Each structure stands twice: as structure tokens, then as C-alpha cells.
Amino acid sequence: MSYAIGQPVLWPLPPNWATPPTEALAWLTDLQVSRNGTQQKRQLRLAPRRLFGFAIAADADERRLVDAISNDQGTRQVHLPIYPDMQLLAAPLAAGATSVPCTTTGYDFTAGGLAVLWASARQWELLSVATVAADALTLTTATASAWPADTRLYPVRLARLAEPVKFTVRSDDVAEASVSLLVDEPCDWPAVAPTTLYRGVPVMDRRPNEADAAAVSYARTVQTVDEDAGPVTYFDYPGQAFAGQPHTWLTVGRADHAAARSLLYGLAGRAGQWWVPTWRADFRLASPSAASDSSISVEWAGYTVFGREQVNRKDVRIVLTDGTVLLRRILSSSEGSDTETLTLDAPLGVDITPASVLLISFLQMCQLASDTVQITHVSGPDGVCTFSTVWQGVKHDV
């Protein structure tokens, strides 16, 4: 298919994967926070905006084509192949075909949407998708050309340049470009919340990638009165810290990637709230406890003095080495010389020993600190991707 005046342009070149392309999902939440920390909020976007950023390398005719489109395009729409969702045709596709055999689960194909068969910047065919089955796309019109096996197949979304293309000229005929494109249509995805519930609220049980050190912070909402001539007066109306902790989700393979994306859609930016473990050893079991016990003895951690069953410091997640997870609330605590006794709201239900406990972490009620989540497609959804988020503790009465 060729380019035509006045028609949406197919963005001609895929990313240079030496620099991983990024995708931002941006929800919008109307968030009102009172001075005591309680919140009122509304989700303002049913689906997030999607912003793709990537680098390309082009030479000869491809460089001139990208340069021409960048100069001419302005605010007009382009057809954007969803490059991380590329797959290859398993077999040749004849001209006049009304369906395209392919995998669709976890891909961004939509009924009534578009796809493209792509061989080069000037050799491609845009497809109109009627229905999406698990193993094929049914087309509204037959293909105009024959396509060999291993031709690239992409889902397509309408998009616009979010900012002018930035070029780095390497020689007379070679250039690199930085491209940013904002998808111009709603992008739905199945929204899924964690299945584990604690006190009626989902519990996030996907552990973050901890290859990098985590920068945990404890913010407070403090107002100060300073007359300059005397002592400063401080008002901490919420009376609690709002812990922030980064959470990098590492996904491997398309199914894992799709599941992580569904969790993000389930949160909808700052609109949702889930229980989130600290993923740290906040307590260490000091001695065995029986299944009928409603208390545990832990190594001294200063909890009785400084924890005091405060909000987001009175719920714990106990993980055993066999994978069993116990969720309990601390009702009271007392300290000895080297240990503290934590009284829980229910019996343990299983016998535990220091050797059988993998981790005891605080559970905090959290929301995302931002409505925007960035995905880095390190090697595409079939390989490795990272989702960068930050959890922010909230005040609650659950």
C-alpha cells in the first residue's frame, strides 16, 4: 500500500531496540485530601491515555521518508503499529485472504480496529479487523497482496505526534530520531484485582523486582506556623506517616505481561486502593507457636514503643517456607528484654517455627503515588518488560 495525500500516515519505521521503547499509561483521578489525611476521589478516565516513546535509526530513503513525514505531519493522525506486539506470519498469506491466522491473546487487536502487514517502510498493507478469535483475525475486506511467511503483523492504533520529532544527524544520509506518539483512541484492557482479600480489600501479592535498592520514604502532612520571633509551631493533623515505596514489576513472557497490565487496569491509577506488603522482614519469629495460638513471640523490634497498633502498622503478612500466607491484625503488644509478644485477632491455624517462617511484613493500605505508570519494553512482551510504579500509604479505617 502507498501513502496518500490527506489520509492518516502509517508511521514508517519500527524502534531501534538498542534503546528499549517505553509506554506510559496515564489515568486521571480527581483527588481531594483533607488536612487530616482522609480522601475523596473520582476516576475521570475510563481507560488510560497511552504514550509511546522510542528511538529510530534511518538511512538513505528511509531517513528522507521520516524527515518528510515529520515536517509535514503536524497534528494530523497517524496509524501507529503497536511495535511491542509484533508477531511473524507462520505461513504465507494469499492475496484475497479474509482472515489472518495469528495469536491474539495478550495482543492489542480489537474488533473494528486495524492491523498491518509490514515488510518495509514502503511495503505494507493496512487491514480492517472485523472480529478477533483466539487464533485468527477476520477481516472486513480481503487482502490486496500476497504475503510470505515471516512477514511482520502488528496491531494498529490511531495516534498523533505528542511533540516534534527530534533528529540527531550522523552523516549526509544517516540520522537517529526520538519519537513520541500519543494514542488517539480509547485502549481498553481486562481489569483484574488480586483474588486474595483481607478485610474486604484486595491484597497485592506480586513481589517487586528487587535487583535495585528500594528508596522507602515516610512523608507526613505537616503545617507550620512560624512568626520568626519565637518557636515554630507544628500541626500534624493526620497523625501518621504516609510511607512511599517503589515497586518495579518485572514481567517475563506475554502471559505474565498481560496479567501485570490487567492489575494496573484494576487499580486505574490513584483511583484504587489495595493492601501492599512492605516485603521486608519487619518481625522475626523468636519461638514456635501452635495452630491454636492467637499470639506470636518475635525478636525485639521496638514495636510496643513505636508501633503501638498505628494505622498501617497493625496488619501483618506472614509467609511460610511452604508458601502458606497468613494475614492477621495486631490487637496489642508487650515487650520483654529481648522479645515482644504480639496478640493477634485470630488463631494462626497452623503450627509455625522460626525455621518455617520466611517473612513477616507489615501490610499497608496503599494507592499508586501517580496516575501515570511507565512500561519499558526491554525485549517486548514476549520477553522482558518492566513496569515502574510507586506505592503511597493512605489513611483508612478498614
BELNORFEN-V905112 format. One record per residue. RES is the residue in one letter. SS is DSSP state (hx for helix, st for strand, lp for the rest). OMEGA is omega in whole degrees, 0 to 359 (999 if undefined). D_CENTER is the distance of its C-alpha to the mean C-alpha in whole Angstrom. Layout:
res = {RES	RES}
ss = {SS	SS}
omega = {OMEGA	OMEGA}
d_center = {D_CENTER	D_CENTER}
This chain:
res = {M	S	Y	A	I	G	Q	P	V	L	W	P	L	P	P	N	W	A	T	P	P	T	E	A	L	A	W	L	T	D	L	Q	V	S	R	N	G	T	Q	Q	K	R	Q	L	R	L	A	P	R	R	L	F	G	F	A	I	A	A	D	A	D	E	R	R	L	V	D	A	I	S	N	D	Q	G	T	R	Q	V	H	L	P	I	Y	P	D	M	Q	L	L	A	A	P	L	A	A	G	A	T	S	V	P	C	T	T	T	G	Y	D	F	T	A	G	G	L	A	V	L	W	A	S	A	R	Q	W	E	L	L	S	V	A	T	V	A	A	D	A	L	T	L	T	T	A	T	A	S	A	W	P	A	D	T	R	L	Y	P	V	R	L	A	R	L	A	E	P	V	K	F	T	V	R	S	D	D	V	A	E	A	S	V	S	L	L	V	D	E	P	C	D	W	P	A	V	A	P	T	T	L	Y	R	G	V	P	V	M	D	R	R	P	N	E	A	D	A	A	A	V	S	Y	A	R	T	V	Q	T	V	D	E	D	A	G	P	V	T	Y	F	D	Y	P	G	Q	A	F	A	G	Q	P	H	T	W	L	T	V	G	R	A	D	H	A	A	A	R	S	L	L	Y	G	L	A	G	R	A	G	Q	W	W	V	P	T	W	R	A	D	F	R	L	A	S	P	S	A	A	S	D	S	S	I	S	V	E	W	A	G	Y	T	V	F	G	R	E	Q	V	N	R	K	D	V	R	I	V	L	T	D	G	T	V	L	L	R	R	I	L	S	S	S	E	G	S	D	T	E	T	L	T	L	D	A	P	L	G	V	D	I	T	P	A	S	V	L	L	I	S	F	L	Q	M	C	Q	L	A	S	D	T	V	Q	I	T	H	V	S	G	P	D	G	V	C	T	F	S	T	V	W	Q	G	V	K	H	D	V}
ss = {lp	lp	lp	lp	lp	lp	lp	lp	st	st	lp	lp	lp	lp	lp	lp	lp	lp	lp	lp	st	st	st	st	st	st	lp	lp	st	st	st	st	st	lp	lp	lp	lp	lp	st	st	st	st	st	lp	lp	lp	lp	lp	st	st	st	st	st	st	st	st	st	st	st	hx	hx	hx	hx	hx	hx	hx	hx	hx	hx	hx	hx	hx	lp	lp	lp	lp	lp	st	st	st	st	lp	hx	hx	hx	lp	st	st	lp	lp	lp	lp	st	lp	lp	lp	lp	lp	st	st	st	lp	lp	lp	lp	lp	lp	lp	lp	lp	lp	lp	lp	st	st	st	st	st	st	st	lp	lp	st	st	st	st	st	st	st	st	st	st	lp	lp	lp	st	st	st	st	lp	lp	lp	lp	lp	lp	lp	st	lp	lp	lp	lp	st	st	st	st	st	st	st	st	st	st	lp	lp	lp	lp	st	st	st	st	lp	lp	lp	lp	st	st	st	st	st	st	st	st	st	st	lp	lp	lp	lp	lp	lp	lp	lp	lp	lp	lp	lp	lp	st	st	lp	lp	st	st	st	st	lp	lp	lp	lp	lp	lp	lp	lp	lp	lp	lp	lp	st	st	st	lp	lp	lp	st	st	st	lp	lp	lp	lp	lp	lp	lp	st	st	st	lp	lp	lp	lp	lp	lp	st	st	st	st	st	st	st	st	st	st	st	lp	hx	hx	hx	hx	hx	hx	hx	hx	hx	hx	hx	hx	hx	hx	lp	hx	hx	hx	lp	lp	st	st	st	st	lp	lp	lp	lp	lp	st	lp	st	lp	lp	lp	st	lp	lp	lp	lp	lp	st	st	st	st	st	lp	lp	lp	hx	hx	hx	hx	hx	lp	lp	lp	lp	lp	lp	lp	st	st	st	st	st	st	lp	lp	lp	lp	st	st	st	st	st	st	st	st	st	st	st	lp	lp	lp	st	st	st	st	st	st	lp	lp	lp	lp	lp	lp	lp	st	lp	lp	lp	lp	st	st	st	st	st	st	st	st	st	st	st	st	lp	lp	lp	st	st	st	st	st	st	lp	lp	lp	lp	lp	lp	st	st	st	st	st	st	st	st	st	st	lp	lp	lp	lp	lp}
omega = {182	177	182	180	176	179	176	183	169	177	199	189	176	180	166	190	172	171	185	176	180	177	177	173	186	172	178	181	172	187	177	182	177	185	176	173	178	188	167	184	178	174	186	176	178	176	182	166	180	180	179	175	180	177	175	173	185	174	176	185	179	178	181	178	179	179	181	180	181	179	188	197	182	182	182	182	171	170	184	170	177	192	178	182	180	168	182	175	181	182	178	179	185	170	182	179	179	174	180	176	182	173	182	182	181	178	187	176	178	173	184	180	185	171	179	167	191	174	179	182	180	180	183	178	179	183	175	187	177	180	180	173	183	186	183	169	172	187	176	175	183	178	182	185	172	183	182	173	181	169	181	176	180	160	182	173	172	184	175	175	180	177	181	177	181	183	167	185	181	178	179	190	184	177	170	182	175	188	177	185	179	179	190	178	178	179	180	177	180	179	183	173	176	183	179	179	173	184	175	182	179	178	177	182	176	184	180	171	186	178	179	179	181	180	181	180	179	182	175	177	187	172	181	173	185	178	179	186	183	180	176	178	183	177	176	187	178	180	178	175	176	186	174	179	179	181	177	181	177	179	179	181	187	181	179	178	180	179	179	178	178	177	179	177	176	177	182	179	181	184	184	176	178	167	180	175	173	183	177	177	182	173	171	181	184	183	182	173	181	181	182	183	174	177	176	176	182	175	184	182	181	185	182	181	190	180	171	177	177	176	183	173	179	178	184	175	182	181	179	183	178	178	178	179	178	179	184	175	176	180	179	179	175	184	170	182	183	183	172	177	179	177	186	184	180	175	182	181	176	174	178	176	177	181	183	181	180	186	171	183	170	170	179	172	187	166	175	180	182	175	184	177	179	176	175	182	185	176	179	182	176	178	185	173	173	176	184	180	172	175	177	177	181	175	182	177	181	999}
d_center = {36	37	35	37	38	36	34	30	30	27	26	28	26	23	21	23	20	22	20	16	15	12	10	9	8	10	11	15	16	20	20	23	24	28	29	29	26	25	23	23	20	20	17	18	16	16	14	12	13	12	13	14	16	18	22	25	28	31	35	38	37	33	34	36	34	31	33	35	32	30	34	34	31	30	28	29	26	26	24	21	21	17	18	15	17	20	23	26	29	31	34	36	35	39	40	40	37	35	32	30	30	26	23	21	19	15	16	16	20	21	24	26	24	25	25	26	29	29	31	31	31	34	34	32	32	30	29	29	27	29	28	25	26	24	27	28	27	30	32	33	36	37	36	38	38	38	35	36	34	31	30	26	25	22	20	21	20	22	21	23	23	21	24	27	26	27	30	31	34	35	39	41	38	35	32	29	26	23	22	19	19	18	17	20	20	17	15	14	12	13	12	12	13	14	18	19	20	22	25	23	19	17	16	13	14	12	13	11	13	16	17	17	19	17	18	19	21	23	23	26	27	30	33	36	40	42	45	46	49	48	45	42	40	37	35	32	32	29	31	27	25	21	19	16	15	12	9	8	7	10	10	14	15	14	14	12	9	10	10	6	6	9	7	5	8	10	9	10	9	12	14	13	15	14	16	15	17	18	18	21	25	26	29	31	33	37	39	39	38	39	38	40	39	37	37	36	37	35	36	36	33	35	33	36	37	34	31	34	31	29	26	23	26	28	25	25	23	25	25	27	28	28	25	26	24	26	25	28	29	31	34	36	37	40	41	43	44	41	39	38	38	35	36	34	33	34	36	33	35	35	37	35	36	35	34	32	30	27	25	25	23	23	20	19	18	15	13	10	12	11	10	9	5	7	6	10	12	14	16	14	13	16	16	13	10	8	4	6	6	10	12	15	18	19	23	24	27	25}
